[in-house]
Amino acid sequence: MRIGILNSGGDCPGLNAVIHGVVGAADQLGWEVIGFKDGFEGLLPPGDYTVLKPKDTIGIVKLGGTILGTTNKGNFAAKIGKGNLAEVPAEIVAKAKRTLDQLEIRALVIVGGDGSLTTALQLYREGWPIIGVPKTIDNDLQATAMTFGFDSAVSTVVDGLDRLHTTAESHKRVMVLEVMGRHAGWIALWGGIAGGANVILLPEIEFSTEKVAEVIRERDAQGHHSTLVVVAEGAKLPDGELVTINQNDGGEVRLGGIGDIVARRIETLTGKETRACTLGHLQRGGAPTALDRILGTRFGVMATKLAEEGRFGRMVSYQAYHVDSVPIEEAVNKLRTVEPDSEMVEAARAIGISLGD
Ligand code: F6P
């Protein structure tokens, strides 16, 4: 038997661990694995793929990125503009299916986030033998407690904050760190708490820059002359505006720029020297953490098990320290965002972190 695997959407640390898990588990079953290049695009005729044997995956668990390549735009993008849904055109689906049939692929493992799994669901509904694996640093997929890649992104934020802390203190400055996460505040919240931020601004909680300025003035009065502010790229300005860079050709709009705006407003309101720093793709690159290596490996093994059992249309899911699976439709089309009154937000408030509200 032969199965296929592809990565789709933005890359993230842990993708190679999934590939390693699938190839290792499939080899035990005597199966061959075909890795499609650059996401779904690798399915288009004549097909861009490579046969993956255990020897090809030696040492890849520790590597960031993906040995198969990926893309978050192109012919199969399910999310365009500000998150609008798009169907993959019938002729593209038909062409890709031909490749799958010619190669006699009996199961196709799609490792992706919300957009890619939306495409995966469309293909499953059109009769493809699909198995999904949840990937994204944003951690915003429903039906799984965690996606792999998130922990690595959070640890990059923590490292960034540790570094900003010392320079902020030396100069008695306010430092604003803009982090990724799209419309969900998970990276900002986890990274901010673990990295000792004083203010965390999330897409899920309306904030006022005047309130942030007040917190900074109070801290000054108490003798804390530096302040660390973490702002999620998807946080909305007090007038409700989302700060975007430009249209991602054939994909979703790119978020970014709120850090600079918040920093300028803080400086005007407080008179304190304020600097902004954007972590950007540093959060997506580099080696995965131990947790992401383990999660990725377990997800890959579970995906192969689902293929063995013929349980298609399902996505591997992590619940209560256990790896299981759910129907793909439970995971897509509605983002999992931070609940404003959740225990974690309350914990942040309890230790004196301001959410800017
Ligand atoms: O979805 C993952 C993510 O890293 C988001 O956090 C971010 O907004 C986006 O992808 C960046 O995409 P690109 O790599 O196209 O700039």
Residues whose N, C-alpha, C, O or C-beta is under 5 A from the ligand:
A	BS01	F6P	G10 D138 M180 G181 R182 L255
